[in-house]
Amino acid sequence: MPLHQTIQHDAKTQILVWNITESLIDLFDSANVTDQSLFRIGNMKSESHKRGFLAVRMLLQHAGYTDHDLYYDAFGKPHLRDGTHISISHSHEFSAVILSDKITGLDLELRREKIALIADKFIEPSFVLDKTAPDYINKLTVNWGVKEAVFKVCNEKGISFKDHINVEPFDMADRKTTAHLHFKDVKRQFSVFFEEIGDYSLVYLFEV
């Protein structure tokens, strides 16, 4: 059971990361899932997606929960029945969850050069990047991850990553920044933290 890493952000917030090395059969044997989850898995075409989904259930079990404690609202946002805030992400060989007493969002991304091809579609003009810098792809990936995490908190139709979510400039060594959502009459601010786990970027945030 490869629980890869646990990050204890504070007394009531932890992030758990699972390295998915098991086969789909092994995960099925280990994860105790509800009939509703079995139905969702049956509609997934990708084996990688299925394994990521089941790895999240393994993380819940490590945190003392079961699949029965988790439910999704009409917008597809996950919730825990005891009121603990949760956010979920999985990417290729890893799954991650954050559990907190605060409103939170989390995103996990594999860093890939091809993110540069779509940078103009999500990078806001105020976020200045040096394309020749060695950490260019790292910063792009964190910026994208922040916006994914914000959207998981505020998943309202019409939000544009480029036009409505702004990430304050940061250095990779900072491991933190601030993000703002300005959408219609709504203004929300988030404290952002990020880590690099091998070839992956992990971003998590809390509403201020």
Residue pairs with C-beta under 8 A, 6 or more apart in sequence:
1 30
1 58
1 62
2 18
2 19
2 20
2 21
2 22
3 16
3 17
3 18
3 58
3 59
3 62
4 17
4 18
4 19
4 94
4 197
5 15
5 16
5 17
5 197
6 14
6 15
6 16
6 17
7 14
7 15
7 16
7 17
7 195
8 14
9 15
9 100
9 193
9 204
12 100
12 101
12 102
13 98
13 99
13 100
13 101
13 102
13 104
13 206
14 63
14 98
14 99
14 100
15 96
15 97
15 98
15 99
15 106
15 202
15 204
16 59
16 62
16 63
16 96
16 97
16 99
17 59
17 94
17 95
17 96
17 108
17 197
17 202
18 55
18 56
18 58
18 59
18 94
18 95
18 96
19 93
19 94
20 27
20 51
20 52
20 55
20 90
20 93
20 94
20 95
21 93
22 30
22 51
22 55
24 47
24 50
24 51
24 54
27 51
27 54
27 55
27 58
28 54
30 58
31 54
31 57
31 58
31 61
31 67
32 57
32 61
32 66
32 67
33 41
33 54
33 57
33 67
34 67
34 68
37 53
37 57
37 67
40 53
41 50
41 53
41 54
44 50
44 53
48 92
49 90
52 90
52 91
52 95
53 90
55 90
55 95
56 88
56 90
56 95
56 97
57 67
59 95
59 96
59 97
60 66
60 67
60 69
60 70
60 97
63 97
63 99
65 80
69 80
69 81
69 82
70 78
70 79
70 80
70 81
70 86
71 78
71 79
71 81
72 78
72 79
73 79
75 155
76 155
77 152
77 155
78 86
78 87
78 88
79 86
80 86
80 99
84 99
84 100
84 101
85 98
85 99
85 100
85 101
85 102
85 103
85 104
86 97
86 98
86 99
86 100
86 104
87 97
87 98
87 104
87 105
87 106
87 149
87 152
87 153
87 204
88 95
88 96
88 97
88 106
89 95
89 96
89 97
89 106
89 107
89 108
89 148
90 96
90 108
91 108
91 109
91 110
91 200
92 110
92 200
94 108
94 197
94 200
95 108
96 106
96 108
96 202
97 106
98 104
98 105
98 106
98 204
100 206
102 206
102 207
103 153
103 206
103 207
104 153
104 204
104 205
104 206
104 207
105 148
105 149
105 150
105 151
105 152
105 153
105 190
105 204
105 205
106 149
106 152
106 202
106 203
106 204
106 205
107 144
107 145
107 146
107 148
107 149
107 152
107 202
107 203
107 204
108 145
108 200
108 201
108 202
108 203
109 141
109 144
109 145
109 148
109 200
109 201
109 203
110 199
110 200
111 137
111 138
111 141
111 199
111 200
111 201
112 137
112 141
113 137
115 137
115 140
115 141
115 144
116 131
116 136
116 137
116 140
119 129
119 140
121 161
121 162
122 143
122 144
122 147
122 161
122 162
123 129
123 140
123 143
123 162
124 162
124 163
124 165
124 166
124 167
126 166
126 169
127 143
127 166
127 167
127 169
128 169
129 136
129 139
129 140
130 136
133 139
135 172
138 172
138 196
138 201
139 170
139 172
141 201
142 167
142 170
142 172
142 177
142 194
142 201
142 203
143 167
144 161
145 194
145 201
145 202
145 203
146 165
146 167
146 177
146 179
146 190
146 192
146 194
146 203
146 205
147 161
147 165
147 167
147 179
148 203
149 190
149 192
149 203
149 204
149 205
150 165
150 179
150 181
150 190
150 205
151 159
151 161
151 165
153 188
153 190
153 205
153 207
154 181
154 183
154 186
154 188
156 183
158 183
158 184
159 165
159 181
159 183
164 181
164 182
164 183
165 179
165 180
165 181
166 179
166 180
166 182
167 177
167 178
167 179
167 192
168 177
168 178
168 179
168 180
169 177
170 176
170 177
172 196
175 193
175 194
175 195
176 191
176 192
176 193
176 194
177 192
177 194
178 189
178 190
178 191
178 192
178 208
179 189
179 190
179 192
179 205
180 187
180 188
180 189
180 190
181 187
181 188
181 189
181 190
188 207
189 207
189 208
190 205
190 206
190 207
190 208
191 205
191 206
191 208
192 203
192 204
192 205
193 203
193 204
193 205
194 201
194 202
194 203
194 204
195 201
195 202
196 202
